[in-house]
Amino acid sequence: MTNCLHYGVSGADIRALKLVNSGNVALMDVSSGNTLWQSFKTPTDTYLPGMKLTNILTLTSWKSLNDPGTGIYQFRQGERGEQSYLIMKDTKYYWKSGNPKNSFDDNTMFPDALSLLSNTTTRDEHVNTTYNLTYMVTHNYSRLVMNYTGHVQYFTWGKASKWVLEWEAPRDYCTEYHVCGSYGMCNQTNHHQRCSCLTGFQPASRRDPKAGCKRKSEICETTTDTFLNLTLISVDDTDVTFQKSINESVCIEKCLENCECVAYAYRTLQEEQLVDESRRDAQGCWFWHSQIYNLKAPDRHNISIRVSAGHQVKGRSEFQKLVVPLAVGVSVLGVIFLCVVVYISYRRLVNRIAELESNNMSSSVNELPRPDDSREANEYQDGDES
């Protein structure tokens, strides 16, 4: 079903404004059959099936809930093609998706939203006298919105005849882009101190956690470098390279040979971490050659960050190093508290028993006849006999 609005004047070209079932509005020249303008190629804040988003065509948020003016957030395709998407806040990155197939960064797009963005195809046809404009739509009853709040949101039309929010990003504080700066670990379970520096690093600014962390000692200088092994984390992997290897020692050797190498990750065939589509049967090293961003804990990946000798901590992330002492401290305090309660209860019981025994002895003594009273009674009886 389509609706058309015609307008024109004598001697001028006739124009038609057409609304089609996909939701697209097209302005067409009737005589030539050309589409002069269409809403699907000039999107605002909403993406519908049939659109095609690129790093040029973007979704732009409203200013506020009640103001449809141009807001400060934009959603667009990233530099790595259709598998990568960004939210921009003014001119800065606010959120970035990781590659859904091969990534250490778990900020991935919701599969249905990614399918909507990646697989929707559009076919524009020149209109004829019946104003046909056909769209090949693969996803009905869904839409993607760049909300004024800064969240990109995926909706589906539910059984209750209303739009249902299925997914949104960023999902929390730690998934915002560069929220703790370079080498800053964002802890999703610690609401009091979101950002912390890795061992061997210190805050670049005491006031701004987004300034990140700086090294206490520079790498690749006079001292021997080593690696800080982090487990159960997520990390940005925009700039990584792969080298096939059958053991981790090669990763360490190759990274130490290059002063620009700041971290590596080793994957075996048995690990379910990364699968390079071009190397499905390969195991080897992933190398980082720029500052590390978007470190989050807890998560599911393992990487080793290069530090100066003396700053190595094996096998534990900052998250784990905080959790273990905290758990021990809480356990010790719990035992002490329990001992105090038991001791106080015991002392009260002992005092109560002593008090009861004292009262019983007093009652027994009061019931015995006094010696003086017996003597007076005997004398009184003797007087009567006389």
C-alpha positions as a Markdown table, in Angstrom:
| # | Residue | x | y | z |
|---|---|---|---|---|
| 1 | Met | 0.0 | 0.0 | 0.0 |
| 2 | Thr | 1.3 | 3.4 | -0.9 |
| 3 | Asn | 0.1 | 7.0 | -0.6 |
| 4 | Cys | 1.0 | 9.7 | -3.0 |
| 5 | Leu | 0.8 | 13.5 | -2.9 |
| 6 | His | 1.0 | 15.3 | -6.3 |
| 7 | Tyr | 1.9 | 18.8 | -6.9 |
| 8 | Gly | 2.9 | 20.9 | -9.8 |
| 9 | Val | 2.1 | 24.0 | -11.9 |
| 10 | Ser | 1.4 | 24.5 | -15.6 |
| 11 | Gly | 4.6 | 24.2 | -17.6 |
| 12 | Ala | 6.6 | 22.8 | -14.7 |
| 13 | Asp | 7.7 | 19.2 | -13.8 |
| 14 | Ile | 5.2 | 17.2 | -11.8 |
| 15 | Arg | 6.4 | 16.0 | -8.4 |
| 16 | Ala | 5.0 | 13.2 | -6.2 |
| 17 | Leu | 5.7 | 12.6 | -2.5 |
| 18 | Lys | 5.2 | 8.9 | -1.8 |
| 19 | Leu | 5.0 | 7.0 | 1.5 |
| 20 | Val | 5.6 | 3.3 | 1.0 |
| 21 | Asn | 5.1 | 0.3 | 3.4 |
| 22 | Ser | 8.7 | 0.2 | 4.5 |
| 23 | Gly | 8.3 | 3.7 | 6.1 |
| 24 | Asn | 10.3 | 5.4 | 3.5 |
| 25 | Val | 9.1 | 8.7 | 2.1 |
| 26 | Ala | 10.3 | 9.5 | -1.4 |
| 27 | Leu | 10.1 | 12.7 | -3.5 |
| 28 | Met | 9.9 | 11.8 | -7.2 |
| 29 | Asp | 9.8 | 13.5 | -10.5 |
| 30 | Val | 6.8 | 12.0 | -12.3 |
| 31 | Ser | 7.9 | 12.8 | -15.8 |
| 32 | Ser | 11.4 | 11.4 | -15.6 |
| 33 | Gly | 10.8 | 8.7 | -13.0 |
| 34 | Asn | 13.8 | 9.8 | -10.9 |
| 35 | Thr | 13.8 | 9.7 | -7.1 |
| 36 | Leu | 14.9 | 13.2 | -6.1 |
| 37 | Trp | 15.0 | 12.6 | -2.3 |
| 38 | Gln | 14.1 | 9.9 | 0.2 |
| 39 | Ser | 14.0 | 9.7 | 3.9 |
| 40 | Phe | 15.9 | 6.4 | 4.1 |
| 41 | Lys | 19.0 | 8.2 | 2.8 |
| 42 | Thr | 18.7 | 11.1 | 5.2 |
| 43 | Pro | 18.0 | 9.3 | 8.5 |
| 44 | Thr | 17.4 | 11.1 | 11.8 |
| 45 | Asp | 17.4 | 9.1 | 15.0 |
| 46 | Thr | 15.7 | 5.9 | 13.8 |
| 47 | Tyr | 17.0 | 3.0 | 11.6 |
| 48 | Leu | 14.3 | 0.9 | 9.9 |
| 49 | Pro | 14.5 | -2.3 | 7.8 |
| 50 | Gly | 15.4 | -1.2 | 4.3 |
| 51 | Met | 17.9 | 1.5 | 5.3 |
| 52 | Lys | 21.6 | 1.3 | 4.7 |
| 53 | Leu | 23.9 | 2.8 | 7.4 |
| 54 | Thr | 27.5 | 3.8 | 6.6 |
| 55 | Asn | 30.2 | 5.9 | 8.2 |
| 56 | Ile | 28.7 | 8.8 | 6.3 |
| 57 | Leu | 25.0 | 8.2 | 6.9 |
| 58 | Thr | 24.4 | 8.3 | 10.6 |
| 59 | Leu | 21.7 | 8.2 | 13.2 |
| 60 | Thr | 21.5 | 11.5 | 15.2 |
| 61 | Ser | 19.8 | 11.7 | 18.6 |
| 62 | Trp | 17.2 | 14.3 | 19.6 |
| 63 | Lys | 18.2 | 17.1 | 21.9 |
| 64 | Ser | 15.8 | 15.8 | 24.6 |
| 65 | Leu | 12.7 | 13.7 | 25.0 |
| 66 | Asn | 10.4 | 16.5 | 23.8 |
| 67 | Asp | 12.9 | 18.3 | 21.5 |
| 68 | Pro | 13.5 | 16.7 | 18.1 |
| 69 | Gly | 16.3 | 19.1 | 17.3 |
| 70 | Thr | 19.8 | 17.8 | 16.5 |
| 71 | Gly | 21.4 | 16.2 | 19.6 |
| 72 | Ile | 24.9 | 15.5 | 20.6 |
| 73 | Tyr | 25.0 | 11.7 | 20.0 |
| 74 | Gln | 25.6 | 10.0 | 16.7 |
| 75 | Phe | 25.6 | 6.3 | 15.7 |
| 76 | Arg | 27.5 | 5.2 | 12.7 |
| 77 | Gln | 29.6 | 2.5 | 11.1 |
| 78 | Gly | 33.1 | 2.2 | 12.3 |
| 79 | Glu | 36.4 | 2.2 | 10.4 |
| 80 | Arg | 36.5 | -1.6 | 10.2 |
| 81 | Gly | 33.4 | -2.0 | 8.1 |
| 82 | Glu | 30.0 | -3.5 | 8.7 |
| 83 | Gln | 31.1 | -5.4 | 11.8 |
| 84 | Ser | 32.1 | -2.3 | 13.7 |
| 85 | Tyr | 29.9 | 0.5 | 15.0 |
| 86 | Leu | 30.4 | 3.7 | 17.0 |
| 87 | Ile | 28.5 | 6.1 | 19.2 |
| 88 | Met | 30.0 | 9.6 | 19.0 |
| 89 | Lys | 29.4 | 12.3 | 21.7 |
| 90 | Asp | 30.0 | 15.5 | 19.9 |
| 91 | Thr | 33.3 | 14.7 | 18.2 |
| 92 | Lys | 34.6 | 12.1 | 20.6 |
| 93 | Tyr | 34.1 | 8.4 | 20.8 |
| 94 | Tyr | 31.5 | 7.4 | 23.5 |
| 95 | Trp | 31.1 | 3.7 | 22.7 |
| 96 | Lys | 32.7 | 1.3 | 20.3 |
| 97 | Ser | 31.6 | -2.3 | 19.4 |
| 98 | Gly | 34.1 | -5.1 | 19.2 |
| 99 | Asn | 34.3 | -7.6 | 16.4 |
| 100 | Pro | 31.6 | -10.2 | 17.1 |
| 101 | Lys | 33.8 | -13.1 | 15.8 |
| 102 | Asn | 37.4 | -12.3 | 16.7 |
| 103 | Ser | 37.7 | -9.9 | 19.6 |
| 104 | Phe | 39.1 | -9.4 | 23.1 |
| 105 | Asp | 36.7 | -6.6 | 23.4 |
| 106 | Asp | 33.3 | -7.9 | 24.5 |
| 107 | Asn | 31.4 | -4.7 | 23.7 |
| 108 | Thr | 29.7 | -6.5 | 20.8 |
| 109 | Met | 26.6 | -5.6 | 19.0 |
| 110 | Phe | 23.4 | -7.5 | 19.8 |
| 111 | Pro | 23.2 | -10.3 | 17.2 |
| 112 | Asp | 19.7 | -9.3 | 16.0 |
| 113 | Ala | 20.7 | -5.6 | 15.8 |
| 114 | Leu | 23.9 | -6.5 | 13.9 |
| 115 | Ser | 21.9 | -8.6 | 11.5 |
| 116 | Leu | 19.4 | -5.8 | 11.0 |
| 117 | Leu | 22.3 | -3.4 | 10.2 |
| 118 | Ser | 24.4 | -5.8 | 8.2 |
| 119 | Asn | 22.0 | -7.9 | 6.1 |
| 120 | Thr | 19.3 | -5.4 | 5.2 |
| 121 | Thr | 19.4 | -4.7 | 1.4 |
| 122 | Thr | 17.7 | -2.0 | -0.5 |
| 123 | Arg | 16.8 | -1.9 | -4.2 |
| 124 | Asp | 15.8 | 1.5 | -5.6 |
| 125 | Glu | 13.8 | 1.4 | -8.8 |
| 126 | His | 13.0 | 4.4 | -11.0 |
| 127 | Val | 9.3 | 5.1 | -10.7 |
| 128 | Asn | 7.0 | 4.7 | -13.6 |
| 129 | Thr | 3.6 | 6.2 | -14.1 |
| 130 | Thr | 2.3 | 4.0 | -11.2 |
| 131 | Tyr | 5.0 | 5.3 | -8.9 |
| 132 | Asn | 6.4 | 1.9 | -7.9 |
| 133 | Leu | 9.3 | 2.0 | -5.5 |
| 134 | Thr | 10.2 | -1.4 | -4.1 |
| 135 | Tyr | 12.3 | -2.3 | -1.1 |
| 136 | Met | 13.7 | -5.7 | -0.2 |
| 137 | Val | 13.1 | -5.9 | 3.5 |
| 138 | Thr | 14.6 | -8.8 | 5.5 |
| 139 | His | 13.7 | -7.6 | 9.0 |
| 140 | Asn | 10.1 | -6.6 | 9.8 |
| 141 | Tyr | 8.8 | -5.3 | 13.1 |
| 142 | Ser | 12.2 | -4.0 | 14.5 |
| 143 | Arg | 14.0 | -0.7 | 14.7 |
| 144 | Leu | 17.2 | 0.8 | 16.0 |
| 145 | Val | 17.1 | 4.2 | 17.8 |
| 146 | Met | 19.9 | 6.6 | 18.8 |
| 147 | Asn | 18.4 | 7.8 | 22.0 |
| 148 | Tyr | 19.0 | 11.3 | 23.4 |
| 149 | Thr | 20.3 | 9.6 | 26.5 |
| 150 | Gly | 23.3 | 8.4 | 24.6 |
| 151 | His | 22.1 | 4.8 | 24.3 |
| 152 | Val | 21.6 | 3.0 | 21.0 |
| 153 | Gln | 18.6 | 0.8 | 21.5 |
| 154 | Tyr | 17.1 | -2.1 | 19.6 |
| 155 | Phe | 13.3 | -2.6 | 19.7 |
| 156 | Thr | 11.0 | -5.2 | 18.4 |
| 157 | Trp | 7.2 | -5.1 | 18.1 |
| 158 | Gly | 5.9 | -7.4 | 20.8 |
| 159 | Lys | 2.8 | -9.6 | 21.2 |
| 160 | Ala | 1.2 | -6.9 | 23.4 |
| 161 | Ser | 1.2 | -4.6 | 20.4 |
| 162 | Lys | 3.9 | -2.3 | 21.8 |
| 163 | Trp | 7.6 | -1.7 | 21.2 |
| 164 | Val | 9.8 | -3.9 | 23.5 |
| 165 | Leu | 13.4 | -2.9 | 24.3 |
| 166 | Glu | 15.6 | -5.9 | 23.6 |
| 167 | Trp | 19.1 | -4.4 | 23.9 |
| 168 | Glu | 21.0 | -1.2 | 24.4 |
| 169 | Ala | 24.6 | 0.1 | 24.6 |
| 170 | Pro | 26.5 | 1.2 | 26.5 |
| 171 | Arg | 25.1 | -1.2 | 29.0 |
| 172 | Asp | 27.0 | 0.2 | 32.0 |
| 173 | Tyr | 29.7 | 2.6 | 33.1 |
| 174 | Cys | 32.6 | 0.3 | 32.2 |
| 175 | Thr | 31.4 | -0.2 | 28.6 |
| 176 | Glu | 31.8 | 3.5 | 27.8 |
| 177 | Tyr | 34.7 | 4.2 | 25.5 |
| 178 | His | 38.1 | 4.9 | 27.3 |
| 179 | Val | 36.2 | 5.5 | 30.6 |
| 180 | Cys | 39.3 | 4.8 | 32.7 |
| 181 | Gly | 41.8 | 6.0 | 30.2 |
| 182 | Ser | 45.0 | 4.1 | 29.1 |
| 183 | Tyr | 46.0 | 1.2 | 31.3 |
| 184 | Gly | 43.1 | 1.9 | 33.7 |
| 185 | Met | 41.1 | -1.1 | 34.9 |
| 186 | Cys | 37.3 | -0.6 | 35.2 |
| 187 | Asn | 35.8 | -2.8 | 37.8 |
| 188 | Gln | 32.1 | -3.5 | 37.1 |
| 189 | Thr | 31.5 | -4.8 | 40.7 |
| 190 | Asn | 33.1 | -1.9 | 42.6 |
| 191 | His | 30.7 | 1.0 | 42.7 |
| 192 | His | 32.9 | 3.1 | 45.0 |
| 193 | Gln | 36.1 | 3.0 | 43.0 |
| 194 | Arg | 35.4 | 2.3 | 39.3 |
| 195 | Cys | 38.9 | 2.8 | 38.0 |
| 196 | Ser | 42.2 | 1.6 | 39.2 |
| 197 | Cys | 45.7 | 1.4 | 37.9 |
| 198 | Leu | 47.6 | -1.8 | 37.1 |
| 199 | Thr | 50.6 | -2.9 | 39.0 |
| 200 | Gly | 53.6 | -0.8 | 37.7 |
| 201 | Phe | 51.3 | 2.1 | 36.8 |
| 202 | Gln | 50.1 | 5.2 | 38.7 |
| 203 | Pro | 47.2 | 7.7 | 38.0 |
| 204 | Ala | 48.0 | 10.3 | 35.4 |
| 205 | Ser | 45.6 | 12.6 | 37.2 |
| 206 | Arg | 44.3 | 12.5 | 40.8 |
| 207 | Arg | 41.0 | 14.3 | 39.8 |
| 208 | Asp | 40.2 | 12.8 | 36.4 |
| 209 | Pro | 40.0 | 9.0 | 36.1 |
| 210 | Lys | 39.6 | 9.2 | 32.3 |
| 211 | Ala | 43.1 | 10.6 | 32.2 |
| 212 | Gly | 44.2 | 7.0 | 32.7 |
| 213 | Cys | 47.4 | 5.7 | 34.2 |
| 214 | Lys | 51.1 | 6.2 | 33.4 |
| 215 | Arg | 54.1 | 3.9 | 33.9 |
| 216 | Lys | 56.2 | 4.1 | 37.0 |
| 217 | Ser | 59.2 | 3.0 | 35.0 |
| 218 | Glu | 59.5 | 3.1 | 31.2 |
| 219 | Ile | 59.9 | -0.1 | 29.3 |
| 220 | Cys | 62.6 | -0.9 | 26.8 |
| 221 | Glu | 65.3 | 1.1 | 28.6 |
| 222 | Thr | 68.2 | -0.1 | 30.8 |
| 223 | Thr | 66.2 | -2.6 | 32.9 |
| 224 | Thr | 64.9 | -6.0 | 31.8 |
| 225 | Asp | 61.2 | -6.0 | 31.0 |
| 226 | Thr | 58.7 | -8.7 | 32.0 |
| 227 | Phe | 55.0 | -9.1 | 31.8 |
| 228 | Leu | 52.0 | -8.5 | 34.0 |
| 229 | Asn | 49.6 | -11.5 | 33.5 |
| 230 | Leu | 46.0 | -10.5 | 33.6 |
| 231 | Thr | 43.2 | -13.0 | 33.6 |
| 232 | Leu | 39.4 | -12.7 | 33.2 |
| 233 | Ile | 39.3 | -9.3 | 31.6 |
| 234 | Ser | 38.2 | -7.6 | 28.4 |
| 235 | Val | 40.3 | -5.2 | 26.4 |
| 236 | Asp | 40.2 | -3.0 | 23.3 |
| 237 | Asp | 41.8 | -4.7 | 20.3 |
| 238 | Thr | 41.5 | -2.1 | 17.6 |
| 239 | Asp | 45.2 | -2.4 | 16.8 |
| 240 | Val | 46.4 | -6.0 | 17.1 |
| 241 | Thr | 48.4 | -8.3 | 14.9 |
| 242 | Phe | 48.6 | -12.1 | 14.8 |
| 243 | Gln | 51.5 | -14.5 | 14.5 |
| 244 | Lys | 51.3 | -18.2 | 14.3 |
| 245 | Ser | 53.1 | -20.0 | 17.2 |
| 246 | Ile | 53.0 | -23.4 | 18.9 |
| 247 | Asn | 54.1 | -22.1 | 22.3 |
| 248 | Glu | 53.9 | -19.0 | 24.4 |
| 249 | Ser | 57.6 | -18.5 | 24.7 |
| 250 | Val | 57.7 | -17.3 | 21.1 |
| 251 | Cys | 55.1 | -14.6 | 22.0 |
| 252 | Ile | 57.3 | -13.4 | 24.9 |
| 253 | Glu | 60.5 | -13.4 | 22.8 |
| 254 | Lys | 58.9 | -11.6 | 19.8 |
| 255 | Cys | 57.3 | -8.9 | 22.0 |
| 256 | Leu | 60.5 | -8.2 | 23.9 |
| 257 | Glu | 62.4 | -7.7 | 20.6 |
| 258 | Asn | 60.1 | -4.9 | 19.6 |
| 259 | Cys | 60.0 | -1.7 | 21.8 |
| 260 | Glu | 56.6 | -0.8 | 20.4 |
| 261 | Cys | 55.1 | -4.1 | 21.6 |
| 262 | Val | 53.2 | -3.3 | 24.9 |
| 263 | Ala | 51.2 | -6.6 | 25.3 |
| 264 | Tyr | 50.5 | -10.0 | 24.0 |
| 265 | Ala | 48.0 | -12.8 | 24.3 |
| 266 | Tyr | 48.5 | -16.4 | 23.5 |
| 267 | Arg | 45.8 | -18.7 | 22.3 |
| 268 | Thr | 45.9 | -22.5 | 22.1 |
| 269 | Leu | 43.7 | -24.7 | 20.0 |
| 270 | Gln | 41.9 | -25.8 | 23.2 |
| 271 | Glu | 41.0 | -22.3 | 24.4 |
| 272 | Glu | 37.7 | -20.8 | 23.5 |
| 273 | Gln | 38.8 | -17.2 | 23.2 |
| 274 | Leu | 39.5 | -16.1 | 19.7 |
| 275 | Val | 39.0 | -17.7 | 16.3 |
| 276 | Asp | 40.6 | -16.1 | 13.4 |
| 277 | Glu | 38.4 | -16.9 | 10.4 |
| 278 | Ser | 41.4 | -17.2 | 8.1 |
| 279 | Arg | 43.3 | -19.4 | 10.6 |
| 280 | Arg | 40.8 | -21.7 | 12.1 |
| 281 | Asp | 43.4 | -24.4 | 12.7 |
| 282 | Ala | 46.1 | -22.0 | 14.0 |
| 283 | Gln | 47.3 | -21.2 | 17.5 |
| 284 | Gly | 49.6 | -18.3 | 18.3 |
| 285 | Cys | 50.2 | -14.8 | 19.5 |
| 286 | Trp | 48.2 | -11.6 | 19.4 |
| 287 | Phe | 50.3 | -8.4 | 19.8 |
| 288 | Trp | 49.3 | -4.9 | 20.9 |
| 289 | His | 51.5 | -2.0 | 19.6 |
| 290 | Ser | 49.7 | 1.0 | 21.1 |
| 291 | Gln | 48.4 | 2.0 | 24.6 |
| 292 | Ile | 45.9 | -0.4 | 26.2 |
| 293 | Tyr | 42.4 | 0.9 | 26.6 |
| 294 | Asn | 39.0 | -0.4 | 27.7 |
| 295 | Leu | 40.3 | -2.8 | 30.4 |
| 296 | Lys | 37.4 | -4.3 | 32.2 |
| 297 | Ala | 37.0 | -6.9 | 34.9 |
| 298 | Pro | 35.5 | -9.4 | 35.4 |
| 299 | Asp | 35.3 | -10.9 | 31.9 |
| 300 | Arg | 36.8 | -13.9 | 30.1 |
| 301 | His | 40.1 | -13.1 | 28.3 |
| 302 | Asn | 43.8 | -13.3 | 29.3 |
| 303 | Ile | 46.5 | -10.9 | 28.2 |
| 304 | Ser | 50.0 | -10.1 | 29.4 |
| 305 | Ile | 51.0 | -6.5 | 29.6 |
| 306 | Arg | 54.7 | -5.5 | 29.3 |
| 307 | Val | 56.2 | -3.7 | 32.4 |
| 308 | Ser | 59.6 | -3.0 | 33.8 |
| 309 | Ala | 61.2 | -5.8 | 35.9 |
| 310 | Gly | 60.0 | -5.7 | 39.5 |
| 311 | His | 56.3 | -5.0 | 38.7 |
| 312 | Gln | 55.3 | -8.5 | 37.7 |
| 313 | Val | 52.3 | -10.2 | 39.3 |
| 314 | Lys | 51.5 | -13.6 | 37.9 |
| 315 | Gly | 48.1 | -15.0 | 37.2 |
| 316 | Arg | 45.9 | -12.4 | 38.8 |
| 317 | Ser | 44.2 | -9.3 | 37.6 |
| 318 | Glu | 43.6 | -6.2 | 39.7 |
| 319 | Phe | 40.1 | -7.4 | 40.3 |
| 320 | Gln | 41.3 | -10.7 | 41.7 |
| 321 | Lys | 44.0 | -9.1 | 43.8 |
| 322 | Leu | 41.3 | -7.0 | 45.5 |
| 323 | Val | 38.8 | -9.7 | 45.9 |
| 324 | Val | 41.1 | -12.2 | 47.7 |
| 325 | Pro | 42.3 | -9.9 | 50.5 |
| 326 | Leu | 38.8 | -8.6 | 51.0 |
| 327 | Ala | 37.4 | -12.1 | 51.3 |
| 328 | Val | 40.0 | -13.0 | 53.8 |
| 329 | Gly | 39.5 | -9.9 | 55.8 |
| 330 | Val | 35.7 | -10.4 | 55.9 |
| 331 | Ser | 36.2 | -14.0 | 57.0 |
| 332 | Val | 38.6 | -13.0 | 59.9 |
| 333 | Leu | 36.2 | -10.3 | 61.1 |
| 334 | Gly | 33.3 | -12.7 | 61.0 |
| 335 | Val | 35.2 | -15.3 | 63.1 |
| 336 | Ile | 36.2 | -12.5 | 65.7 |
| 337 | Phe | 32.6 | -11.3 | 65.9 |
| 338 | Leu | 31.3 | -14.9 | 66.4 |
| 339 | Cys | 33.9 | -15.5 | 69.2 |
| 340 | Val | 32.9 | -12.2 | 71.0 |
| 341 | Val | 29.2 | -13.2 | 70.8 |
| 342 | Val | 29.9 | -16.7 | 72.2 |
| 343 | Tyr | 32.1 | -15.3 | 75.0 |
| 344 | Ile | 29.5 | -12.7 | 76.1 |
| 345 | Ser | 26.8 | -15.3 | 76.0 |
| 346 | Tyr | 28.9 | -17.7 | 78.1 |
| 347 | Arg | 29.7 | -15.0 | 80.7 |
| 348 | Arg | 26.1 | -14.1 | 81.0 |
| 349 | Leu | 25.1 | -17.8 | 81.5 |
| 350 | Val | 27.8 | -18.3 | 84.2 |
| 351 | Asn | 26.7 | -15.1 | 86.1 |
| 352 | Arg | 23.1 | -16.2 | 85.9 |
| 353 | Ile | 23.9 | -19.6 | 87.3 |
| 354 | Ala | 25.9 | -18.1 | 90.2 |
| 355 | Glu | 23.1 | -15.7 | 91.0 |
| 356 | Leu | 20.6 | -18.5 | 91.1 |
| 357 | Glu | 22.8 | -20.6 | 93.4 |
| 358 | Ser | 23.3 | -17.7 | 95.7 |
| 359 | Asn | 19.6 | -17.1 | 96.0 |
| 360 | Asn | 18.9 | -20.8 | 96.8 |
| 361 | Met | 21.5 | -20.8 | 99.6 |
| 362 | Ser | 20.0 | -17.7 | 101.2 |
| 363 | Ser | 16.5 | -19.2 | 101.2 |
| 364 | Ser | 17.7 | -22.4 | 102.9 |
| 365 | Val | 19.4 | -20.5 | 105.7 |
| 366 | Asn | 16.3 | -18.4 | 106.5 |
| 367 | Glu | 14.2 | -21.6 | 106.9 |
| 368 | Leu | 16.5 | -23.0 | 109.8 |
| 369 | Pro | 15.4 | -22.3 | 113.5 |
| 370 | Arg | 17.6 | -19.8 | 115.3 |
| 371 | Pro | 19.3 | -21.0 | 118.6 |
| 372 | Asp | 18.1 | -18.1 | 120.7 |
| 373 | Asp | 14.5 | -18.7 | 119.8 |
| 374 | Ser | 14.7 | -22.4 | 120.9 |
| 375 | Arg | 16.2 | -21.4 | 124.3 |
| 376 | Glu | 13.5 | -18.9 | 125.0 |
| 377 | Ala | 10.9 | -21.4 | 124.2 |
| 378 | Asn | 12.3 | -24.0 | 126.6 |
| 379 | Glu | 12.5 | -21.4 | 129.4 |
| 380 | Tyr | 9.0 | -20.4 | 128.9 |
| 381 | Gln | 7.9 | -24.1 | 129.1 |
| 382 | Asp | 9.9 | -24.6 | 132.4 |
| 383 | Gly | 8.2 | -21.6 | 134.0 |
| 384 | Asp | 4.8 | -23.0 | 133.3 |
| 385 | Glu | 5.6 | -26.3 | 135.0 |
| 386 | Ser | 6.5 | -24.5 | 138.2 |
